[in-house]
C-alpha cells in the first residue's frame, strides 16, 4: 500500500484566463477538503524581451508598470472568481512561466500544483512548449491539470 497524499500547501499559477479561474475553483475545493493553504502565482514576462523600448524609459519603470498592471488584473480576476484569497497569498515573479512555477513550488515546499491546461501563453512558452506540459514533466510534486 502506498503513502497517503498529504496536501497542506497548494500552488495555483494564474495568467487570469478562464482556464486559470477554473483551476482556482478546483484548488479551493481541494484546499477546503484538506484544510490546505492556497498560494496564487502570476509570472510576468521580462520587459526587455522582444519589445521595442524607448531609451527614455528605464527597465525599472517598465517592471513597475508591469507589476502595477498585474496587480490590477489580479484584483479583477479574484473579484470575478469570487475568491476570498489573502493578498499575502498572492505572489508575482518575473521570467519564464514554467521555470518560475517550478522554482516557487520547490522553494515554498508546495504539496500540489493545480493549473489550467491552456492560457494566454507568451512567446517564450510557445517556443518551448506549453507551460502545463513543462510543469508536469519537471515537477517534483503532483500536478493536477484541469480543463475548463
C-alpha positions as CSV (number, residue, x, y, z in Angstrom):
1,X,0.0,0.0,0.0
2,X,1.4,3.4,-1.0
3,X,1.7,6.5,1.1
4,X,-1.2,8.9,1.6
5,X,-1.1,12.2,-0.3
6,X,-0.5,15.0,2.3
7,X,-1.9,18.3,0.9
8,X,-1.1,21.3,3.1
9,X,0.1,23.8,0.5
10,X,-1.4,24.2,-2.9
11,X,0.0,26.4,-5.7
12,X,-2.3,27.8,-8.3
13,X,-0.4,29.5,-11.2
14,X,-2.6,32.0,-13.0
15,X,-2.5,34.0,-16.2
16,X,-6.0,35.4,-15.5
17,X,-7.6,33.3,-18.2
18,X,-10.9,31.3,-17.8
19,X,-8.7,28.1,-17.5
20,X,-6.9,29.7,-14.5
21,X,-10.3,30.6,-13.0
22,X,-11.5,27.0,-13.3
23,X,-8.2,25.7,-11.8
24,X,-8.6,28.1,-8.9
25,X,-12.1,26.9,-8.2
26,X,-10.9,23.3,-8.2
27,X,-8.0,24.2,-6.0
28,X,-10.2,25.9,-3.5
29,X,-12.4,22.8,-3.2
30,X,-9.3,20.7,-2.6
31,X,-8.0,23.2,-0.1
32,X,-11.3,23.2,1.8
33,X,-11.3,19.4,2.0
34,X,-7.7,19.1,3.2
35,X,-7.6,22.4,5.2
36,X,-4.7,23.4,3.0
37,X,-3.2,26.9,2.3
38,X,-3.5,28.3,-1.2
39,X,-0.9,30.4,-3.0
40,X,-1.6,32.2,-6.2
41,X,1.3,32.8,-8.5
42,X,1.4,35.1,-11.6
43,X,4.5,35.2,-13.7
44,X,5.2,38.4,-15.6
45,X,7.3,38.4,-18.8
46,X,10.6,40.3,-18.6
47,X,10.1,43.8,-20.0
48,X,13.1,43.7,-22.4
49,X,12.0,40.5,-24.2
50,X,11.1,41.1,-27.8
51,X,9.6,44.6,-27.5
52,X,11.0,47.9,-28.5
53,X,11.7,50.1,-25.5
54,X,12.3,53.9,-25.9
55,X,15.6,54.9,-24.3
56,X,13.7,57.4,-22.1
57,X,12.1,54.6,-20.1
58,X,14.2,52.6,-17.7
59,X,13.8,48.8,-17.2
60,X,12.9,49.6,-13.6
61,X,10.0,51.8,-14.7
62,X,8.8,49.2,-17.2
63,X,8.9,46.5,-14.5
64,X,7.0,48.7,-12.1
65,X,4.3,49.5,-14.7
66,X,4.0,45.7,-15.5
67,X,3.7,44.9,-11.8
68,X,1.0,47.5,-11.2
69,X,-1.0,46.3,-14.2
70,X,-0.6,42.7,-13.0
71,X,-1.9,43.7,-9.5
72,X,-5.0,45.4,-11.2
73,X,-5.6,42.2,-13.3
74,X,-5.3,40.0,-10.2
75,X,-7.8,42.1,-8.3
76,X,-10.3,41.8,-11.2
77,X,-9.5,38.1,-11.5
78,X,-10.2,37.4,-7.8
79,X,-13.3,39.6,-7.8
80,X,-14.7,37.8,-10.9
81,X,-13.9,34.4,-9.4
82,X,-15.5,35.4,-6.0
83,X,-12.3,34.2,-4.2
84,X,-11.5,35.4,-0.7
85,X,-7.8,35.0,-1.1
86,X,-5.5,36.9,1.3
87,X,-3.2,39.4,-0.5
88,X,-0.3,37.7,1.4
89,X,-1.1,34.5,-0.6
90,X,-0.6,36.3,-4.0
91,X,2.9,36.2,-5.4
92,X,4.4,37.8,-8.5
93,X,7.5,36.6,-10.3
94,X,9.4,37.7,-13.4
95,X,10.6,35.3,-16.0
96,X,9.5,32.2,-17.9
97,X,6.2,30.8,-16.5
98,X,7.1,27.2,-16.2
99,X,10.6,27.9,-14.7
100,X,9.2,30.2,-12.1
101,X,6.3,27.9,-11.2
102,X,8.7,25.0,-10.6
103,X,11.1,27.2,-8.7
104,X,8.4,28.6,-6.4
105,X,6.9,25.2,-5.8
106,X,10.3,23.9,-4.7
107,X,11.2,27.0,-2.6
108,X,7.9,27.0,-0.7
109,X,7.7,23.2,-0.4
110,X,4.3,23.0,-2.2
111,X,2.4,19.7,-2.0
112,X,0.3,20.1,-5.1
113,X,0.1,22.4,-8.2
114,X,-3.3,22.9,-9.7
115,X,-3.3,24.7,-13.1
116,X,-5.3,25.2,-16.2
117,X,-4.4,23.3,-19.4
118,X,-4.5,26.4,-21.6
119,X,-4.0,30.0,-21.1
120,X,-2.6,33.2,-22.5
121,X,0.9,31.8,-23.1
122,X,3.6,34.2,-24.1
123,X,6.0,33.8,-27.0
124,X,8.7,32.0,-24.8
125,X,6.1,29.5,-23.7
126,X,5.1,28.9,-27.3
127,X,8.8,28.3,-28.3
128,X,9.5,25.7,-25.5
129,X,6.1,24.1,-25.4
130,X,3.1,24.6,-23.2
131,X,3.6,25.7,-19.6
132,X,1.4,23.0,-18.2
133,X,3.3,20.3,-20.1
134,X,6.6,21.6,-18.9
135,X,5.5,21.8,-15.3
136,X,4.0,18.3,-15.4
137,X,7.2,16.9,-16.9
138,X,9.6,18.5,-14.4
139,X,7.6,18.9,-11.2
140,X,8.8,17.0,-8.1
141,X,5.2,17.3,-6.6
142,X,1.9,16.1,-8.1
143,X,0.4,18.4,-10.7
144,X,-3.4,18.5,-11.4
145,X,-4.0,19.9,-14.8
146,X,-7.7,20.9,-15.2
147,X,-9.6,21.5,-18.4
148,X,-12.4,24.0,-18.1
